[in-house]
Amino acid sequence: MLQRTASLSIPKTEFKSRTQKLLEHIRAERLSGVVLFDHYYILYYTGFAFIPTERPIAFVMNASGETALFVPRLEREHAQANACVDRVDDYLEYPCEPHPMQLLKKRLNEMGIVGAYGADTDGYPWVLGYRGPTLTELLGSAPRRVTAFIEDQMMIKSPCEIALIKESVKWANLAHQLLQRYTRVGATETEVSQRASAEATLAMLGAIGPIYRAQSPFAHGAHAGYRGQIGRNAAIPHALAANIVFQPGDVLVTGANAPVWGYNSELERTMILGRPSDEQREYFEHMLALQETALRAMRPGVRCSDVDRAVRRYYEEHHLMSYWKHHVGHAIGLRYHEGPFLDIGDQTELKPGMVFTVEPGLYLPHLGGFRHSDTVLITEDGIEILTYYPRDLESLTLPV
């Protein structure tokens, strides 16, 4: 088992290849360097996963290809042990004197990042109470945004990234199996979710524990739950868990994931607690048809907008638009939501290596919500559905 999964991480050569492409971009744009603050971007280029706080952290690269991380003192050894960069510079603390951004300015000047330069944001984002000067104020000129290039680069997953997503799929599938097994009338969503998630995580650690890393600031193992989407609350796509007690006849919308070295998948299913009513069966079948419509439309060369248009036609033809609430899906990878989006406003062309969730839903306030979500890879000649949990109503009907 260890030999089989030993490659389930991103090798240093891939991080170097990613930074080389970024370097080629800043040289083509005649920039003196680049500064990145987004923690997902930093993870993507350096392999350094951290919890973003009010303490500024930045990845810096100049036009000569020299790379550095700028971190608070408490992250120094962490960064030195994990980041693929030439050097790690640290400051004492935030807020402190001098302000960390003044020290970052000094480091940028030392690396020759002056005049025209790139960045993802104009200074460290104002999160968790942080306050500080912008890069424009520090350097005397506004940065040129490089986020579009970075997002385009992140859209196409490498074989290593796809392998991590597939590993995520495996353990999310187990967590969901346990969630379905333990869901029963009279139990609460909290106890069922906690039990399923804990057991799935322990099983995962038993199989690949010595080489497993979540690399996520939000989760540390396999997870499955309901997030409050139970009964009529299932008509709220982004509800929050509320320790709801399961009742006969409930429509249940689930969610399962397992971050693996930072990479995510998405598995969602609609289940019925007890024998489905005719109305529940009708909208479940419409939901399946909507998802199948999206899957048939997806292939290389098709635009994201065309996938959404095909699905919206089904809504319109079957008089279901009053139950529509969101687009067909989104890309997924290091972030749980990434671009591009399967939406009529996104003209991005589907390309091999892109990975999407496919999750059109129906939401009826008096009845509940109906949504499956599957993780789908765009291949050279079509698609590969990476998730494999049963989708039919019989398999997803729970006994009372």
N, C-alpha and C positions, 0 to 999 in steps of 0.2 A: 504493500500500500504506500509506504513512504517513497519507494522508488518511483511509483507511478505518478505521484502527485508532487514530486520534488520540483517540477518545473512551474508549479502554480504560484508564480510571482513574476513581477516585471524585472527582467535582467538589466544590469547597469548599461549594457550596450544600447538598450532601447531608450533609456533616459537620455543618453548621449546623442542618439539619433534625433530625438525630439528637439533637444536644445539646438542641434545643428540646423534643423529646419527653421527654427525661430531666428537663429543667427543669420541665416541666408535672407530671411525676410527683412530684418532690420538693416542689413547691408543694402539690400535692394531699395529700401526706402530712404537710404542715406541718413540713418539715425546713428547717433553716437552710442546708443545703448538702450536698454529697456529695464523698467522697474515693474514688478508684479506683486500685488498685495493679496489677491484672492487665494484662499487656502487650497481650493481645488486646483488652480493653475500651478501653485507651488508644488503640490503633490504630483501633478502630471509631469512636470519638468525635472523634479529633483528626487521624488520618492519619499519626501519628508511629509509625514502625516502628523498633524497637530490640532489641538483645540484652539480655535481663534478666540482671542479675548481682546480686552482694551489695550493690550500690549502690542505695538506694531511689529509685524514680521514681514520681511520683503525678500524676494528673489531679485537679484541684480545680474545683468550680463552686459558687458560692453561690446563694441564692434570688433574687438580683437578676439572675442570668444571667452574672455575671462569671466568666471561665474562666482557669485558669492551669495550667502544667506546672511541676512541682518535679523538678529533675534534678541529677545531679552535674556538676561543672564540665566534665568531659570530653565531656558531651553537650550543652552549651549551644548552640553554633553549629548542631549537628545538629538540635536541637529548634526553634530559631528559624527555620531554613530550611524545615522540613517540617510543623510542627504548626499546626493551625487553632485557635489559642487567643489570648486577649487579651494574655497575657504569659508569659514564661518566667523562673522564678526558679531560681537554682542555688546549690549548696553546694560546698565545696572537695573533699571526698573522704570515703570510708568505709573504716575507722573513723577518726574525726577528732574534734576538740573544737571546738565542742560537737557532740554527736551529731546527725546529719542530722534525726532525728525531732524534736528540740527546735526546730530551725529551721522544720520543717514546722508544728509547733504555733504558732509565732509567726505564720506566714503565714495559717494558718486563723483565728486570732484577728483579724488585720487584715482578713480578708474577712468577718468576722461569722459564721463557722461555729462556733457555740457552742450548748450545750444539745442539742436534738434534731438529729441529723444522720445522714446515710446513708453507707454504705461497702460495698465488696465483701468485705473481710476486716478483722478487727480489728488493723490494723497491717500493715506490710510483711511478706510471707511469709518464713519462715526458709529461704531457699535459698542454696546455694553458700557456706555458712558465716556468713550474716548473723545478727546478734543485735541486738535492740533493743526498746524499749518498745512496748506496744500503744497503740492510740488511746484505749482505755478509761483506761489509766494516764496518758496525756498530757492528755486533756480532761476526765477525771473522770466520764464517762458512756459507756456502751457504744453503738456505732453501731447503727442499724437497717439490716439487710441489704437491699440493693437488687438483688442478683444475679438474683432471679427475674424482676424487671421487665426487666433488661438482656437476659437470655437469651431472654425472650419477644420482645423487640424484634429481636434478632439472628436469630431463627428465620425471619422473613419477609424474603426477599431482594428488593432493589429491582431494577429493570431493569438498572441499572449493575452491580450485583453479579452478576446472572445472566450478563451479557455477559462478565465476567471469568472466571466459572466455565467458560463455553463456550470461551473462548480457552484456558484450562487444558486442557480436554478435547482440543482440537486437537493440542497439542504432546505431551501424554501419549500420544495415539494414535500419533504418529510414533515416539516413543521405544520404544513397545511393538512396533511393526512391525520396528524395527531389532533389538530384543532377540530376537524370534522368528527373524529372518533369521540372526543370528550364533550362535545356540545350536546346538551340535553335540557329538557324542560326543567325549570327550577334552578339551574346553575346560573352563575353570572358570567358576563363576558370577561371580567378580570381574572377569575379563577381559571377559566378554560384557557384563555390566552397565555397566562403565566405558566400553566402546566405544560401546554404544548410547546411553547417556546423554550422552556428550560430543558425538557426532555430532548428536543431536537438539537439544541446546542450541545448538550452533553454527548449525544451520539456523534455529532460532527467532530467534537474535540477528541473523542475516542478513536475516530478514524484518521483524522489529519491534524490533530492538535499540535504536534511538534513543529509543523511548518505553517500553521494557520495564523493569519493576522487579519483582524477586521479592517484596520486602517480607516476607521470611521469615527467621527466625533459624536455620533448619535446612537450607535448600536455596537454590540460586541459579540453577536452570534446570530443564530437563526431565530426568526420571529414570525409568528402568525397571530392575527387577531381580527377584531371587527371594527375597531375605531368608532364605536357607537352606531354603526350602520345596521340596526336591528329593528325589525318591524317597520312602522311608518318612518322611523328615522333613517332607514336605508334610502329614502328619497333625498337625503342630504349627502351629496357626493363626498364632501370633506367635513363630515361630522367628527366629533371628538368622543373618545371613550367615556362612558358615563356609568360603568358598572351595572349595566342593564341586565335584568333577569329574563332569561329566554322563556317564551310563551308558545303554546301550540299555534301553528299557522303563521309564525313569523317568517318574513322574508329576511334573509341574512346575506350581507355583502362582506366578503372577507378580504384580507390582504396578507401576503407572505413575502418575505425577503430574507436574504442572508448576505451581508457585505463580506466579500472575500478579497483581501488585499485592496480594499477601497471600492471594488466594483460591485454593482447592484444588478439584480433582476427584479421583475415584478410578476407576481402571480395573484390574481384576484378571481373569485368565483361567487356566483349567486347560488345560495342554497335555500331550501324550504324546510321548515321544521314541521313535519307532519305531511299528510297527503295534500298535494297542491290543489287549490281551487281551480276552476275553469279559467278564471281571470288571471290568476298567477301563471298558469300554464301558457296562456295566450301571449302574455308579455315576455315570458322567458323565451319562448320560441322566436318572437320578434327580435329580442336581444341577440340570440344566437345568429339569426339571419343578418343582422347589422354587422356583427363581427366578421362573418363569412364574406360579406360584401367587401369589407375593407381588405381582408386577406387576399381576395381574388384580384383586387385592384393594385396590389403592391408588387412591384418588380423594378429592376434597374431602369432608369430613364424616365420613369413616371414622376411627376411633381407631387410634393406633399399635398398641395392644394387639390389635385385631382382625386386623391384618395378620399379626402373629406367630402368633396362634391359628390362622389359616387355614393357615399354613405348617407349624405343629406337627401339625395334623391329617394333613397328607400324610406327615410322618415316622411318625406312629403307625399310619396305615392301611397303610403299606408296611413296617412293622417296622424302621424306621431310627433310632429314638430312641437306640440305643446308639452311633450315630455322630454324634450332635448335640453341638455344643460351645458355641454362642453364638446370640444373637438374630439377627433378619433383617438389621438394618442400623442406621445412625445418620445424623443430619443432618451436613452438611459445609458449610464456608464458609471463614471466616478460620482456624478450627481444623480440623485433619484429622479430629477427632472432635468433634461438637457434639451437643447435645440439640435436639429430642427423639429418642428411640430406638424403633426398631420392635421392641418387647418387650412381653410381656403385663403388665409392671409399669408401663407408661407409658400413661396415659389421654389424652394430648394428641390433639386432633383435627387431622387433616391439613387444611392450608389452602393456597390458592394462594400461590406464592412460596417455599414450603419446598423444600429440596433434600436428598435422601437418597442414601446408598449402599444398594444392595439386594444382599445377599451371603450368603444361607443356604448352609451348607456341609455336607459329609459328610467324616468323618475316620476312616479305617480304619488302625490301627497297622501291620498287615501289608502294606498296599498303598499308602497315601498319602492325601493330601487332595484334595478336589474342590470348588472354589469359583470362581465368577465374581462379580465386583462391577461394577455399573454405577451411574452417577450419574444420578439421576432427579429431575426437577422436577415438583412438583404444580402443575397448571394450573387454570383456572376450571372445566373440564369433564372433567378426567382427569389424565393424566400425559404428560410428554415425556421420553423416554429420551435423555439428552444424549450419552452415550458411544455409539459406533457401531462398535466393533471386532467382527469376526466372533465368533459364539458357538458355532457348530456344531463337532462333533468332527473332521470332515474338514479344515476350515480350520485346526484347532489341532493336527493331527498332524504332527510334524516328521520329516523323512526321516533315516534312519540312514546 
